[in-house]
Structure formats: C-alpha cells, structure tokens
Amino acid sequence: MHLTRDDRFERTDIWKEGKWLDLWSVVHFLSGVSIGFVFYLFPFGQLASVIIVFLSLTAYEMWEKIVGIEETPANRVLDVVVGMASFLPTFLLFAPSLSFTLYILVFGLILTANIVMSVFGWIASQKAAALKVRASARYLKQRARLLQRAERLRVRMKSKDI
C-alpha cells in the first residue's frame, strides 16, 4: 500500500482491482465455468440459460457497485465478459462431452479452485481494507502533529518579530 499525491492510500497487493483485468478475473472465469456445469444440469434450454446467466453476472457486478467495491467501469464490463466467455463453451461444448464420472470430477475440481481463490482474494481484500484504515489513521495523526508543530513554530517566530 502506498500514499498517492492526492493523499489517498492505494493498494499494491496482487488482489487489487485492475483497470481492465486482474486476479479477480480468474475467479470470474472459474465462476463462469462452474455456472456452465450447473446450468447444463438444468432443463432451461440454451437461450434461457444464456439469458439467466448473463443477467445474473450483470446483477452481481451491480451488487458489487452498491456495496462499494471499487472497480473501473471497464473492469466491471470485462468481469461479465470473462464470465460469459467461460460459461458458453463449458455449457454448450465441454460439459455435454464428458461422461458423468468425469463431469463430476472436473466440476468438483473447478468449483474447489474457484472457492479457494475466492476465499484467498476475500481474505487479502479484508487485510488490505484493515491496513488502509490503520495507515490512514496513523497518517492523519502524524499530519495533525506536524500541523501543530508548524503552528507553534509560527507563533514562536511571530513573537520574536515583535
């Protein structure tokens, strides 16, 4: 984490939100694959499944905005694109080509990887948020102390002028 010129703390860890793509894009990719496996089992039909998944991924990005997750608009759009780009081939091509046993195995591995990455990312984000709060508080305290010293010095210098 570092301080920008406009006195804001900016994350520098690998889980920070990127302008276009970031490590969270891998989670969105794995989510799209996982959703493709799940929707292959549902009898919604192809068009309905694609529409439902698209609306769900878009709604999730809207929820992220509402709860204050900071992302660029391009990153939000690409999160949906990455999710759809991994959902479609999984749902239409990959899942139907697997035997039931292989289907369960691959789906389990993908879902596990998705969950593990999501948990690690969430923990890193929570640590970064806590660090930001501590660093901001420390910065404000030191800044106030420096301003007090500067004011005392100004008063002392003014009194010597008289």
Summary of the structure (lengths in Angstrom):
residues: 162
radius of gyration: 24.2
end to end distance: 46.2
largest distance: 92.7
contacts: 433
relative contact order: 0.14
helix: 78%
strand: 2%
